[in-house]
Each structure stands twice: as C-alpha cells, then as structure tokens.
Amino acid sequence: MIADTLQDAVALIVEDHDAVRRALRERIQASFGQFRLHEAGSVDEALKIVESEKVDIVFMDIRLPGIDGVDGTRMVLERSPHTSVVVVSGLDDVSHRSAARRAGASAFVSKRAISRELIPAIRSLVTCEQ
C-alpha cells in the first residue's frame, strides 16, 4: 500500500550499477519529487532498509550480486507485505517476467523501455492504491 499521501511515500532502488541507479533516481525524482528515495546495491542492503523503515515501492533489478532480484522480491514481500515491487531489468523475456510475477512483483519494466514504461508503472501503482 502506498503511503497515505505521496508526500509520505518511501521508495527504494535496488540496483548494483551506479549509472543505472542514478538514472532511475533522476527519472523517479523528475516525476515524483515528493518520494523519499533510498538506494541499495544488493538485496542484503535492501532488506536492512525494509526492516528499518516502511517502504512503499521497491524498484528491483534481477541480476544482483549475491541474492538475485527474484528471490529478493520474495524476501522483501515476506518482511513487508504492504510494499509494491517493480522489477526493472534488462532480462526481458517470458521466463524472467513470469518469475518476477510468481515472486509477487506488482510490475515489470524492461530497462530497454524504461523511458516509456517506468513512470506509467509507478502511476498505475499509485492510482490503484488511492
């Protein structure tokens, strides 16, 4: 569930590549500047944040060091069932999309289509929750 107001929304970007993480942050802030954004380079780092703070939306890469993003999605949702997870990955095929959905992801955004798909995916989550 998204925070009571977008002013209170907390988002977490889980991406191990600095340039991609920065691009995601800039794109999200441009459209949702009111989100409080956290960043993690691994699932382990992400879980520490999720366990210490109510996170509304997680943007999760699949290919991460250590625990992959599909298992990471499952682990985030076990700890924080109210959180929405958007998988953002370059591994854009039926098997990865299906695995993300089975793990509980609310949406899947291909890195190749991020400029077209990311903001509509976020808006869809925000609209559904209000």
C-alpha positions as a Markdown table, in Angstrom:
| # | Residue | x | y | z |
|---|---|---|---|---|
| 1 | Met | 0.0 | 0.0 | 0.0 |
| 2 | Ile | 1.3 | 3.4 | -1.0 |
| 3 | Ala | 1.7 | 5.9 | 1.9 |
| 4 | Asp | -1.4 | 7.9 | 2.8 |
| 5 | Thr | -0.1 | 10.8 | 0.7 |
| 6 | Leu | 2.5 | 10.8 | -2.0 |
| 7 | Gln | 4.4 | 13.3 | 0.3 |
| 8 | Asp | 5.0 | 10.4 | 2.7 |
| 9 | Ala | 5.9 | 7.8 | 0.1 |
| 10 | Val | 9.1 | 6.0 | 0.5 |
| 11 | Ala | 10.8 | 4.3 | -2.4 |
| 12 | Leu | 13.9 | 2.1 | -2.6 |
| 13 | Ile | 16.0 | 1.5 | -5.7 |
| 14 | Val | 17.9 | -1.9 | -5.6 |
| 15 | Glu | 20.5 | -1.8 | -8.4 |
| 16 | Asp | 24.2 | -2.6 | -8.3 |
| 17 | His | 25.3 | -0.4 | -11.2 |
| 18 | Asp | 25.8 | 3.2 | -10.1 |
| 19 | Ala | 24.9 | 4.7 | -13.5 |
| 20 | Val | 21.7 | 2.8 | -13.8 |
| 21 | Arg | 20.8 | 3.6 | -10.2 |
| 22 | Arg | 21.5 | 7.3 | -10.8 |
| 23 | Ala | 19.3 | 7.3 | -14.0 |
| 24 | Leu | 16.4 | 5.6 | -12.1 |
| 25 | Arg | 16.7 | 8.1 | -9.3 |
| 26 | Glu | 16.7 | 11.1 | -11.7 |
| 27 | Arg | 13.7 | 9.7 | -13.6 |
| 28 | Ile | 11.7 | 9.0 | -10.5 |
| 29 | Gln | 12.5 | 12.3 | -8.9 |
| 30 | Ala | 11.6 | 14.2 | -12.1 |
| 31 | Ser | 8.0 | 12.9 | -11.9 |
| 32 | Phe | 7.7 | 12.0 | -8.2 |
| 33 | Gly | 10.0 | 14.5 | -6.4 |
| 34 | Gln | 8.0 | 14.1 | -3.3 |
| 35 | Phe | 9.1 | 10.4 | -2.8 |
| 36 | Arg | 11.8 | 9.9 | -0.2 |
| 37 | Leu | 14.3 | 7.7 | -2.1 |
| 38 | His | 16.7 | 5.1 | -0.6 |
| 39 | Glu | 19.2 | 3.2 | -2.6 |
| 40 | Ala | 20.8 | -0.2 | -2.2 |
| 41 | Gly | 23.3 | -2.1 | -4.3 |
| 42 | Ser | 22.2 | -5.6 | -3.2 |
| 43 | Val | 19.3 | -7.5 | -1.7 |
| 44 | Asp | 21.1 | -7.7 | 1.6 |
| 45 | Glu | 21.4 | -3.9 | 1.8 |
| 46 | Ala | 17.7 | -3.6 | 0.7 |
| 47 | Leu | 16.5 | -5.9 | 3.4 |
| 48 | Lys | 18.2 | -3.8 | 6.1 |
| 49 | Ile | 16.3 | -0.7 | 4.8 |
| 50 | Val | 13.0 | -2.6 | 4.5 |
| 51 | Glu | 13.4 | -3.9 | 8.0 |
| 52 | Ser | 14.1 | -0.5 | 9.5 |
| 53 | Glu | 11.6 | 1.7 | 7.6 |
| 54 | Lys | 8.2 | 1.3 | 6.0 |
| 55 | Val | 9.0 | 1.3 | 2.2 |
| 56 | Asp | 6.1 | 1.7 | -0.2 |
| 57 | Ile | 7.7 | 0.9 | -3.5 |
| 58 | Val | 10.9 | -1.1 | -4.3 |
| 59 | Phe | 12.5 | -0.9 | -7.8 |
| 60 | Met | 14.4 | -4.2 | -8.0 |
| 61 | Asp | 16.9 | -5.3 | -10.6 |
| 62 | Ile | 17.1 | -9.1 | -11.3 |
| 63 | Arg | 20.8 | -9.6 | -11.8 |
| 64 | Leu | 22.4 | -8.5 | -8.5 |
| 65 | Pro | 25.4 | -9.7 | -6.5 |
| 66 | Gly | 24.6 | -12.4 | -4.0 |
| 67 | Ile | 20.8 | -12.9 | -3.9 |
| 68 | Asp | 19.1 | -12.3 | -7.2 |
| 69 | Gly | 16.2 | -9.9 | -7.6 |
| 70 | Val | 13.5 | -12.6 | -8.0 |
| 71 | Asp | 14.4 | -14.1 | -4.6 |
| 72 | Gly | 14.9 | -10.5 | -3.3 |
| 73 | Thr | 11.4 | -9.6 | -4.3 |
| 74 | Arg | 10.0 | -12.6 | -2.4 |
| 75 | Met | 12.1 | -11.7 | 0.7 |
| 76 | Val | 11.1 | -8.1 | 0.7 |
| 77 | Leu | 7.4 | -9.1 | 0.5 |
| 78 | Glu | 7.8 | -11.6 | 3.3 |
| 79 | Arg | 9.1 | -8.9 | 5.5 |
| 80 | Ser | 6.9 | -6.1 | 4.2 |
| 81 | Pro | 3.7 | -7.4 | 2.5 |
| 82 | His | 2.3 | -3.8 | 2.0 |
| 83 | Thr | 5.3 | -3.0 | -0.3 |
| 84 | Ser | 4.9 | -2.9 | -4.0 |
| 85 | Val | 7.8 | -4.3 | -6.0 |
| 86 | Val | 8.5 | -3.1 | -9.5 |
| 87 | Val | 11.2 | -5.3 | -11.2 |
| 88 | Val | 13.3 | -3.2 | -13.5 |
| 89 | Ser | 15.6 | -5.5 | -15.6 |
| 90 | Gly | 17.4 | -5.9 | -18.8 |
| 91 | Leu | 16.5 | -9.6 | -18.6 |
| 92 | Asp | 13.2 | -9.1 | -20.5 |
| 93 | Asp | 11.8 | -12.4 | -21.5 |
| 94 | Val | 8.8 | -14.5 | -20.6 |
| 95 | Ser | 10.7 | -16.7 | -18.1 |
| 96 | His | 12.0 | -13.7 | -16.1 |
| 97 | Arg | 8.7 | -11.8 | -16.3 |
| 98 | Ser | 6.9 | -14.9 | -15.1 |
| 99 | Ala | 9.4 | -15.5 | -12.3 |
| 100 | Ala | 9.0 | -11.9 | -11.1 |
| 101 | Arg | 5.2 | -12.2 | -11.0 |
| 102 | Arg | 5.4 | -15.5 | -9.2 |
| 103 | Ala | 7.7 | -13.8 | -6.6 |
| 104 | Gly | 5.0 | -11.2 | -6.1 |
| 105 | Ala | 6.2 | -8.3 | -8.2 |
| 106 | Ser | 3.4 | -5.8 | -9.0 |
| 107 | Ala | 5.0 | -4.7 | -12.3 |
| 108 | Phe | 7.9 | -5.5 | -14.6 |
| 109 | Val | 9.7 | -2.7 | -16.5 |
| 110 | Ser | 12.3 | -3.6 | -19.2 |
| 111 | Lys | 15.5 | -1.5 | -18.9 |
| 112 | Arg | 15.3 | -1.1 | -22.7 |
| 113 | Ala | 11.9 | 0.5 | -22.4 |
| 114 | Ile | 12.4 | 2.4 | -19.1 |
| 115 | Ser | 11.7 | 5.8 | -20.7 |
| 116 | Arg | 8.3 | 4.6 | -21.8 |
| 117 | Glu | 7.3 | 2.2 | -19.0 |
| 118 | Leu | 8.7 | 3.3 | -15.7 |
| 119 | Ile | 6.6 | 6.3 | -14.9 |
| 120 | Pro | 3.3 | 4.7 | -16.1 |
| 121 | Ala | 4.0 | 1.7 | -13.9 |
| 122 | Ile | 4.5 | 3.9 | -10.9 |
| 123 | Arg | 1.4 | 5.9 | -11.7 |
| 124 | Ser | -0.6 | 2.7 | -12.0 |
| 125 | Leu | 0.5 | 1.6 | -8.6 |
| 126 | Val | -0.2 | 5.0 | -7.0 |
| 127 | Thr | -3.6 | 5.2 | -8.7 |
| 128 | Cys | -4.6 | 1.6 | -7.7 |
| 129 | Glu | -3.7 | 2.2 | -4.1 |
| 130 | Gln | -5.6 | 5.5 | -3.6 |
